[in-house]
Amino acid sequence: MSKASLCVEAKTPEQQLVKEWIKKWKGKIRYLSPNEGCGCCVDLYHVDAPSEVLHELPAQVFCFSEWSNWSPTTR
């Protein structure tokens, strides 16, 4: 499993994309944090999921954190 942090601005196509991705891969995601962003401006999640699942997301939704050990540059 790979740990990644996801950060998207609210009311953007990327926010909707991440929400749909979470629904689609719910059974494969080992860990999904509660939304650690404020929700009105930004959504921030920490996930533990297989690399092939993370590869489905565009690079711009990833952010670096102490949690993350995965980078979209490993594509």
C-alpha positions as CSV (number, residue, x, y, z in Angstrom):
1,M,0.0,0.0,0.0
2,S,1.0,3.6,-0.6
3,K,0.2,6.5,1.6
4,A,-0.8,9.8,-0.1
5,S,-2.2,13.1,0.8
6,L,-4.9,14.7,-1.4
7,C,-5.7,18.4,-1.3
8,V,-8.3,20.1,-3.5
9,E,-10.0,23.5,-3.5
10,A,-13.8,23.4,-2.8
11,K,-16.2,23.9,-5.6
12,T,-13.8,22.8,-8.3
13,P,-13.8,20.0,-10.8
14,E,-10.9,18.4,-8.8
15,Q,-13.0,18.3,-5.7
16,Q,-15.8,16.4,-7.5
17,L,-13.2,14.1,-9.1
18,V,-11.7,13.2,-5.7
19,K,-15.2,12.5,-4.3
20,E,-16.1,10.2,-7.2
21,W,-12.7,8.5,-6.9
22,I,-13.3,7.8,-3.2
23,K,-16.7,6.3,-4.0
24,K,-15.3,4.2,-6.9
25,W,-12.4,2.8,-4.9
26,K,-13.9,2.5,-1.4
27,G,-13.3,-1.2,-1.3
28,K,-9.6,-0.9,-2.3
29,I,-8.7,2.1,0.0
30,R,-7.3,0.6,3.2
31,Y,-7.5,3.9,5.1
32,L,-9.3,7.2,4.3
33,S,-9.0,10.0,6.9
34,P,-11.9,12.3,7.7
35,N,-11.7,15.5,5.7
36,E,-9.0,17.5,7.5
37,G,-9.6,20.6,5.5
38,C,-12.2,23.2,6.4
39,G,-14.6,21.9,3.7
40,C,-15.7,25.4,2.7
41,C,-12.4,26.3,1.0
42,V,-10.3,23.1,0.8
43,D,-10.6,19.3,1.3
44,L,-7.7,17.4,2.6
45,Y,-7.5,13.7,2.9
46,H,-4.8,11.1,3.8
47,V,-5.3,7.8,2.1
48,D,-3.6,4.4,2.1
49,A,-4.3,2.7,-1.2
50,P,-2.6,0.5,-3.9
51,S,-0.4,2.5,-6.2
52,E,-2.6,1.5,-9.2
53,V,-5.6,3.1,-7.5
54,L,-3.6,6.3,-6.8
55,H,-2.4,6.5,-10.4
56,E,-6.0,7.1,-11.5
57,L,-5.9,10.6,-10.0
58,P,-4.3,13.6,-11.7
59,A,-1.0,14.9,-10.2
60,Q,-2.6,18.2,-9.2
61,V,-4.7,16.7,-6.4
62,F,-1.7,15.4,-4.5
63,C,0.2,17.3,-1.8
64,F,3.2,16.5,0.3
65,S,2.9,15.8,4.0
66,E,4.5,13.8,6.7
67,W,1.9,11.1,6.1
68,S,2.7,10.7,2.4
69,N,5.2,8.2,1.1
70,W,3.9,8.3,-2.5
71,S,4.4,10.8,-5.2
72,P,2.6,11.3,-8.5
73,T,6.0,11.7,-10.1
74,T,6.5,7.9,-9.7
75,R,4.1,7.4,-12.7
